[in-house]
């Protein structure tokens, strides 16, 4: 087990990539702390983690709120006695160009996708330093490496996460804290189905269109992103810090 006796906190860990990561981490021996924002039912996630032989703690947390973030970190340490891994996964995906993106959408995107990463990392780093080290993995995006049409706020936020990752990695590399990012491309999550018919075609049409943009010819699965996150969380990546790993079916290689 690659994460035996480790404690991992995953923000937004109740759905999508976060959920897949939580289940995989549990199967690899980690105790998992999952933060969620809305009062959604997390029984499915809990059941999957238990089936994987793991143990989980669920904490409601708005990553835009410093007090919530502090309570999440403290809750993890109080329950399990340590914090070894932080996965900053919580985020939102708004659509729109500069002209039709209003200030409230811009602010919500920056607060969730960038400030949330900053707040959780700022609070986790002292805990990890005191323990002698730790790992932080930030979920960025291929849209943080290259531009995308009608996603101006999202691209800006994920680009910020990529550079925030590098800056923090340099600041804390001498303290045994490794900080990296993953940059997923098109990955099929439930949110795609929820948005179908709202601002895009039928979900099957959207998936097919997305697949045509990728050299590999298909969209990704949350589990495929989770395995990359596991690699960066484990000792197998002990010489890697300040990196942004593209997991995008070859999209940014074009």
C-alpha positions as CSV (number, residue, x, y, z in Angstrom):
1,X,0.0,0.0,0.0
2,X,1.5,3.3,-1.1
3,X,-0.2,5.5,1.4
4,X,-0.3,3.2,4.4
5,X,-0.7,5.2,7.7
6,X,-1.0,8.5,5.8
7,X,-3.8,11.0,6.4
8,X,-5.1,12.9,3.3
9,X,-7.5,15.8,3.1
10,X,-9.3,16.2,-0.2
11,X,-11.3,19.3,-0.8
12,X,-14.4,18.8,-2.9
13,X,-13.9,15.1,-2.4
14,X,-17.5,14.0,-2.7
15,X,-17.8,14.0,-6.5
16,X,-15.9,13.6,-9.7
17,X,-12.1,13.6,-9.6
18,X,-12.1,14.3,-5.8
19,X,-14.3,11.3,-5.1
20,X,-12.2,9.0,-7.3
21,X,-9.1,10.2,-5.5
22,X,-10.6,9.6,-2.1
23,X,-11.6,6.0,-2.9
24,X,-8.2,5.3,-4.4
25,X,-6.3,6.8,-1.5
26,X,-8.4,4.7,0.9
27,X,-7.6,1.5,-1.1
28,X,-3.9,2.5,-0.8
29,X,-4.1,2.6,3.0
30,X,-4.8,6.3,3.7
31,X,-7.3,7.7,6.2
32,X,-9.3,10.2,4.2
33,X,-10.8,13.6,5.2
34,X,-13.3,14.9,2.6
35,X,-14.6,18.4,2.6
36,X,-17.8,19.3,0.8
37,X,-19.5,22.6,0.2
38,X,-23.2,21.8,-0.4
39,X,-25.2,19.6,1.9
40,X,-25.2,16.8,-0.7
41,X,-25.6,13.2,0.3
42,X,-22.1,11.7,0.8
43,X,-23.3,8.2,1.6
44,X,-22.2,6.9,-1.8
45,X,-18.6,8.2,-1.2
46,X,-18.6,6.8,2.3
47,X,-19.8,3.4,1.1
48,X,-17.1,3.2,-1.6
49,X,-14.4,4.1,0.8
50,X,-15.6,1.5,3.3
51,X,-15.7,-1.1,0.5
52,X,-12.1,-0.2,-0.3
53,X,-11.2,-0.9,3.4
54,X,-10.7,2.7,4.3
55,X,-11.9,5.2,6.9
56,X,-13.2,8.7,6.1
57,X,-14.2,11.8,7.9
58,X,-16.6,14.3,6.2
59,X,-16.4,18.0,7.0
60,X,-18.5,20.7,5.4
61,X,-16.2,23.5,4.3
62,X,-16.4,26.6,2.0
63,X,-12.8,26.9,0.8
64,X,-13.4,30.6,0.2
65,X,-13.8,31.1,4.0
66,X,-10.7,31.1,6.2
67,X,-12.5,29.9,9.3
68,X,-14.0,27.0,7.5
69,X,-10.6,26.0,6.1
70,X,-9.0,26.2,9.6
71,X,-11.8,24.0,11.0
72,X,-11.2,21.5,8.3
73,X,-7.5,21.3,9.0
74,X,-8.0,21.2,12.7
75,X,-10.7,18.5,12.3
76,X,-8.4,16.3,10.3
77,X,-5.6,16.6,12.9
78,X,-8.0,16.1,15.8
79,X,-9.5,13.0,14.4
80,X,-6.4,11.3,13.0
81,X,-3.5,13.0,14.7
82,X,-1.7,14.2,11.6
83,X,-2.0,15.6,8.1
84,X,0.3,14.2,5.4
85,X,-1.4,15.0,2.1
86,X,-3.6,17.9,1.0
87,X,-5.3,17.7,-2.4
88,X,-6.8,21.0,-3.3
89,X,-9.5,19.8,-5.7
90,X,-12.6,22.0,-4.9
91,X,-13.4,24.3,-7.9
92,X,-16.0,25.7,-10.2
93,X,-16.1,25.9,-14.0
94,X,-17.9,29.0,-15.3
95,X,-18.2,29.8,-19.0
96,X,-18.0,33.1,-20.7
97,X,-15.8,35.5,-22.5
98,X,-14.6,38.8,-20.9
99,X,-17.6,40.7,-22.2
100,X,-20.2,38.5,-20.7
101,X,-18.5,37.4,-17.5
102,X,-19.9,39.5,-14.7
103,X,-17.9,40.6,-11.7
104,X,-19.7,38.2,-9.3
105,X,-18.8,35.2,-11.5
106,X,-15.2,36.4,-11.8
107,X,-14.9,36.9,-8.0
108,X,-16.5,33.6,-7.2
109,X,-14.1,31.8,-9.6
110,X,-11.0,33.4,-8.2
111,X,-12.2,33.0,-4.6
112,X,-13.0,29.3,-5.1
113,X,-10.3,28.2,-7.5
114,X,-7.3,30.3,-6.3
115,X,-8.0,31.7,-2.9
116,X,-9.3,28.3,-1.7
117,X,-6.0,26.7,-2.7
118,X,-4.1,29.5,-1.0
119,X,-6.1,29.3,2.3
120,X,-5.9,25.5,2.6
121,X,-2.2,25.4,1.8
122,X,-1.4,28.3,4.1
123,X,-3.0,26.4,7.0
124,X,-1.7,22.9,6.1
125,X,2.0,23.9,5.6
126,X,2.7,24.7,9.3
127,X,1.2,21.3,10.3
128,X,3.3,19.5,7.7
129,X,6.4,21.4,8.7
130,X,6.0,20.4,12.4
131,X,5.6,16.8,11.3
132,X,8.8,16.9,9.2
133,X,7.2,17.1,5.8
134,X,4.1,16.5,3.6
135,X,2.7,16.7,0.1
136,X,0.3,19.2,-1.5
137,X,-1.3,18.5,-4.8
138,X,-3.3,21.2,-6.5
139,X,-5.8,20.4,-9.2
140,X,-5.2,22.9,-12.0
141,X,-6.3,22.2,-15.6
142,X,-5.1,22.1,-19.2
143,X,-6.9,25.4,-19.4
144,X,-4.3,26.8,-17.0
145,X,-1.6,26.0,-19.5
146,X,-3.2,27.0,-22.8
147,X,-6.2,29.3,-23.5
148,X,-9.8,28.1,-24.1
149,X,-12.6,29.9,-25.8
150,X,-15.4,31.3,-23.6
151,X,-13.7,30.3,-20.3
152,X,-11.8,33.5,-19.4
153,X,-12.3,33.4,-15.6
154,X,-11.6,29.6,-15.5
155,X,-8.4,29.9,-17.5
156,X,-7.2,32.8,-15.4
157,X,-7.9,31.0,-12.2
158,X,-6.2,27.7,-13.2
159,X,-3.2,29.6,-14.7
160,X,-2.9,31.2,-11.3
161,X,-3.0,27.8,-9.6
162,X,-0.1,26.6,-11.8
163,X,2.1,29.6,-10.8
164,X,1.0,29.4,-7.1
165,X,2.1,25.8,-7.1
166,X,5.6,26.7,-8.4
167,X,6.0,29.6,-6.0
168,X,4.9,27.6,-2.9
169,X,7.1,24.6,-4.0
170,X,10.2,26.9,-4.0
171,X,9.3,28.4,-0.7
172,X,8.9,25.1,1.1
173,X,11.1,22.6,-0.7
174,X,13.7,22.8,2.1
175,X,11.1,21.8,4.7
176,X,10.3,18.4,3.3
177,X,7.1,19.7,1.7
178,X,6.6,18.8,-1.9
179,X,4.0,20.8,-3.9
180,X,2.8,19.9,-7.4
181,X,-0.2,20.3,-9.7
182,X,-2.1,18.1,-12.0
183,X,-3.7,19.6,-15.1
184,X,-6.5,17.4,-16.3
185,X,-8.1,17.8,-19.7
186,X,-11.6,16.8,-20.7
187,X,-12.7,14.3,-18.0
188,X,-16.2,12.9,-17.8
189,X,-17.8,13.8,-14.5
190,X,-21.4,14.0,-13.4
191,X,-21.3,17.8,-13.8
192,X,-21.4,17.3,-17.5
193,X,-24.7,15.6,-17.3
194,X,-26.1,18.2,-15.0
195,X,-25.1,21.0,-17.4
196,X,-26.5,19.2,-20.5
197,X,-29.1,21.4,-22.2
198,X,-28.2,24.4,-20.1
199,X,-25.2,25.9,-21.9
200,X,-24.2,23.0,-24.2
201,X,-25.7,20.3,-26.4
202,X,-26.9,16.9,-25.2
203,X,-24.1,15.3,-23.1
204,X,-23.4,12.5,-25.6
205,X,-22.9,15.1,-28.3
206,X,-20.6,17.1,-26.0
207,X,-18.5,14.0,-25.1
208,X,-18.1,13.1,-28.8
209,X,-17.1,16.7,-29.7
210,X,-14.6,16.7,-26.9
211,X,-13.1,13.4,-27.9
212,X,-12.5,14.7,-31.4
213,X,-10.3,17.4,-30.0
214,X,-8.0,14.9,-28.3
215,X,-5.2,13.0,-30.0
216,X,-6.0,10.0,-27.9
217,X,-9.5,10.0,-29.3
218,X,-11.6,9.9,-26.1
219,X,-12.2,11.8,-22.9
220,X,-10.7,10.9,-19.6
221,X,-12.1,9.1,-16.6
222,X,-11.8,10.5,-13.0
223,X,-10.0,7.4,-12.0
224,X,-7.2,8.1,-14.5
225,X,-6.7,11.5,-13.0
226,X,-6.8,10.0,-9.5
227,X,-3.9,7.6,-10.3
228,X,-1.7,10.6,-11.3
229,X,-2.6,12.3,-8.1
230,X,-1.7,9.1,-6.2
231,X,1.7,9.1,-7.9
232,X,2.4,12.6,-6.8
233,X,1.2,11.8,-3.2
234,X,3.4,8.8,-2.9
235,X,7.1,8.4,-2.3
236,X,7.5,7.2,-5.9
237,X,7.5,10.9,-6.8
238,X,9.9,12.0,-4.0
239,X,12.2,14.0,-6.4
240,X,9.3,15.9,-8.0
241,X,8.2,19.4,-6.7
242,X,7.0,22.5,-8.5
243,X,5.7,20.5,-11.5
244,X,2.5,20.6,-13.4
245,X,1.6,17.2,-14.8
246,X,-0.7,17.3,-17.9
247,X,-3.2,14.5,-18.0
248,X,-5.1,15.5,-21.1
249,X,-5.0,12.9,-23.8
250,X,-2.4,14.8,-25.7
251,X,-4.4,18.0,-26.0
252,X,-1.6,20.5,-24.9
253,X,1.0,18.7,-27.0
254,X,-0.7,19.9,-30.2
